[in-house]
Amino acid sequence: KLEQAKRLKELFIKRREEGAELPGRIRDMVAAAMHESARNIARMEKTHKNLIADSKKQLNQGQISASTAYEISKLPKNM
């Protein structure tokens, strides 16, 4: 879902840059397209942006849950 949200966000940004009139916030559009809440999309974005490579690998392999990955992404990089 993290990758899907990222790709959708990029698509909506590109469409807007090309001149498409897209009402509202991009996050809300991504949330609607994925049948998720905007809050969950924000969590996914934060996780994708801040999660270190080792933890991303663990998430992708199913070794940690999305909620665990989100909590890890909030930690300082040195931890």
Backbone torsions as a table, in degrees:
resi	resn	phi	psi	omega
1	LYS	NA	-33.4	178.9
2	LEU	-58.9	-47.2	-179.2
3	GLU	-67.2	-38.8	178.7
4	GLN	-62.2	-44.9	179.1
5	ALA	-62.2	-41.3	179.2
6	LYS	-62.8	-46.0	-179.4
7	ARG	-65.0	-41.5	178.4
8	LEU	-63.5	-42.5	178.7
9	LYS	-59.7	-46.2	179.4
10	GLU	-60.9	-40.7	179.5
11	LEU	-63.7	-47.1	179.8
12	PHE	-64.0	-38.9	178.2
13	ILE	-63.4	-45.3	-180.0
14	LYS	-61.5	-44.4	179.4
15	ARG	-61.0	-42.3	179.7
16	ARG	-65.0	-41.0	178.4
17	GLU	-64.9	-29.6	178.6
18	GLU	-79.6	-3.2	175.6
19	GLY	106.1	0.7	178.5
20	ALA	-67.0	138.5	178.0
21	GLU	-89.4	101.9	179.6
22	LEU	-110.4	114.2	-176.3
23	PRO	-74.6	143.6	173.0
24	GLY	83.7	-171.2	-178.8
25	ARG	-80.3	145.6	179.0
26	ILE	-62.1	-39.5	179.5
27	ARG	-57.8	-40.2	179.0
28	ASP	-66.1	-36.9	178.3
29	MET	-67.5	-41.5	177.2
30	VAL	-62.5	-44.3	179.9
31	ALA	-59.9	-44.8	180.0
32	ALA	-64.2	-42.8	-179.5
33	ALA	-64.0	-32.3	-177.6
34	MET	-97.2	-0.6	-176.5
35	HIS	56.8	45.7	178.3
36	GLU	-125.4	166.8	173.7
37	SER	-82.6	155.2	177.0
38	ALA	-61.1	-32.8	178.2
39	ARG	-63.4	-42.8	178.1
40	ASN	-64.6	-37.4	177.8
41	ILE	-64.2	-41.2	178.0
42	ALA	-61.5	-40.9	178.0
43	ARG	-64.0	-41.4	178.7
44	MET	-62.9	-42.5	179.3
45	GLU	-62.8	-44.5	179.6
46	LYS	-63.3	-43.0	179.0
47	THR	-61.5	-48.6	-178.2
48	HIS	-61.4	-40.4	-177.0
49	LYS	-71.7	-39.4	-168.7
50	ASN	-107.0	-10.2	-176.1
51	LEU	-75.8	132.6	179.8
52	ILE	-72.9	160.5	-173.3
53	ALA	-57.1	-43.0	-179.0
54	ASP	-61.7	-41.6	-180.0
55	SER	-71.7	-34.1	175.4
56	LYS	-61.8	-40.4	178.8
57	LYS	-63.0	-44.7	178.7
58	GLN	-61.8	-40.3	178.5
59	LEU	-63.6	-48.1	-179.0
60	ASN	-62.9	-30.3	180.0
61	GLN	-88.6	0.0	178.4
62	GLY	77.5	15.6	-179.9
63	GLN	-80.3	-23.8	174.5
64	ILE	-132.3	155.1	-179.7
65	SER	-84.6	167.0	177.5
66	ALA	-62.2	-37.7	179.6
67	SER	-68.6	-36.9	175.9
68	THR	-65.7	-42.5	178.6
69	ALA	-60.7	-40.6	178.3
70	TYR	-61.8	-45.8	179.9
71	GLU	-63.0	-40.4	178.0
72	ILE	-63.6	-38.7	-177.8
73	SER	-65.0	-19.0	179.6
74	LYS	-84.3	-12.5	-178.4
75	LEU	-75.9	153.1	173.7
76	PRO	-61.1	148.6	-176.3
77	LYS	-56.2	-33.7	-177.5
78	ASN	-72.8	-9.9	178.4
79	MET	-93.5	NA	NA
